[in-house]
Amino acid sequence: MPTSIELTPELMREIIMDHYQNPRHKGKPSGDDYLSLHASSTNCIDDFDVYLLYEDGSVKDARWDGVACTISSASTDILCDRLIGLDETKAKYVITQYLNMIEEKEYDASVLDEALAFINTSKQAARIHCATMGWTAMMELLDKEEK
């Protein structure tokens, strides 16, 4: 029988700090096949690029590089984890569900995995932009890929 793990504030903090201190997808890619988009904020230190490698109908790689606060760094790194291996429809679905969660709309938690650590972000209005920058930029890249 599977057990569920309660997403406590301590566990959410641990997930966020882990992706901030040990990002898995940070770094400029070496290939020229990546789509890229710049994201920045006037209210925070966030100034980074997101990169998307889409081949043969799925996300082969997703990366980010630059300067970002804890929330932007962790959320964008988790985003990259979630997208790799997905086709465009599923990738857009994951992004939409995350943005719905942040906006306190109905969402499908089953596709968010560690991104659920940002469930309380809407209670901190100043952090919403930080938590969504990478996600909205990546959605824009997927939209470009579609065209």
FENPE-V652154 format. One record per run of one state. SS is the DSSP state (a for helix, b for strand, c for the rest). FROM is the first residue (numbers start at 1). LEN is the number of residues. If there is no record, write none. Layout:
ss=SS from=FROM len=LEN
ss=SS from=FROM len=LEN
This chain:
ss=c from=1 len=8
ss=a from=9 len=13
ss=c from=22 len=4
ss=b from=26 len=1
ss=c from=27 len=8
ss=b from=35 len=6
ss=c from=41 len=6
ss=b from=47 len=9
ss=c from=56 len=2
ss=b from=58 len=10
ss=c from=68 len=2
ss=a from=70 len=14
ss=c from=84 len=4
ss=a from=88 len=15
ss=c from=103 len=6
ss=a from=109 len=3
ss=c from=112 len=1
ss=a from=113 len=6
ss=c from=119 len=2
ss=a from=121 len=3
ss=c from=124 len=1
ss=a from=125 len=22
ss=c from=147 len=1
